[in-house]
Amino acid sequence: MPGDAVPRLDDDGHLADARDWTPAVARWLAACDGIELGDEQWWLIHYVREYHLRYGNPPLMRTLVAALKEARPDTEGSRQLYRLFPDGPVRLACKYGGLPRPDWCL
């Protein structure tokens, strides 16, 4: 992060302190992984952050697919999510959203 202090990360590359999260941090984390965040990625990040705030954990993939289909009826479901974040939509949405790695992710 040019000009800013680099936030501390855990062993999985997620923020060590969720309070360090900002949209700029999200863009920086994604850029480190070679990903540029567009509107669809931001929708996913915000959905996962809001879900985590409400329930205390990230959504399961099927919950996320149902939410995506409700928000965007013309979607392809899980295929679309994997196009956004090929290495794991929920895990990467958590990472870029300043949340810990889900316990159930491999």
N, C-alpha and C positions, 0 to 999 in steps of 0.2 A: 504494500500500500504506500505508494509514493507520498512522502511528506507527512504521513501519519505513523503512529506507533503500530506495529504489527500485533494483532491480538494473540494471546496465548492459545495454543491448540492442544487437544488431548492426543493420545496415541493413534486415534482413528482419523485425525485431521479435522475434527469438529471443534467448535469453540469450547475452551475450558470453562468459560463463564458466559452463560447465555445473555447476561446484561451487556456484553460487549457488542451484541448484534446491532447492525444498522444496514440499510440497503447497500451502502458502500462496501461494507464488509462482505455482504452476500455476493456482490459483483466481483470483489477481489478473490474470494474463495472459488467461485466458479471459473474465473479467468485462470487461476492456478491449475485448474483441471481442464483448461482448453475449451470452456463453455461460455458462450455469450448469452446472457439472460434476456429473453424476449417476453412478450405479454403472456404467452401460455405458461412459460416457466414461472413467471411471477404469480400467476393464478395458483399454480400448484404449491409454491412456497407459502403463500398467504393462507391457503386452505389448510395445509399441514400445520402451520403455526397456530391458527385459530382452533383447530381440532385439538391440538396438544394443550392449549390453554384451557379449553373446556373440559377435556377428559383426562388429562395428565399423561397421555401417551399418544404416539402418532397413529393415524388410521391404518387399518389393514388395507391391503391392495384392493380387495373387493369393495370396501367402503369408498375408497378413492375413485374407483371406476364408476360407481353409482353416482357419486357427486359430480364427476365430470360429465356424465351423460345427462344429468339433470341441468347442469349449467350450460352445456353445449350439446344439444341433441344430435347434431350432425357428426359427433366424434366417433372415432374408431375404438374407443375404450382403452384397454391396456396397451394395445399397439401404439396408440397415440402417446401414452405416458412414457413408454420406453423410447419413443423417438425424441422426447424432450430430454430425458435423462437415461441414456442407454445402460448405465451401470447400476441401475436401481432407482426407480422414481421416488419411492418413499425415503430411502436412505439419503439420497442426494438432496431431496427437498428439505429433509431434516438438517443436513449439513449446511446448506446455503441459508436455511432459515434460523440458524443459530441454536438448533436443538441437538441434544445428544443422539448418538447412533442408537437406533431402536434395538432393544435386547434381542429381538427375534430375527434380526438381519444376520446373514452369514458373513 
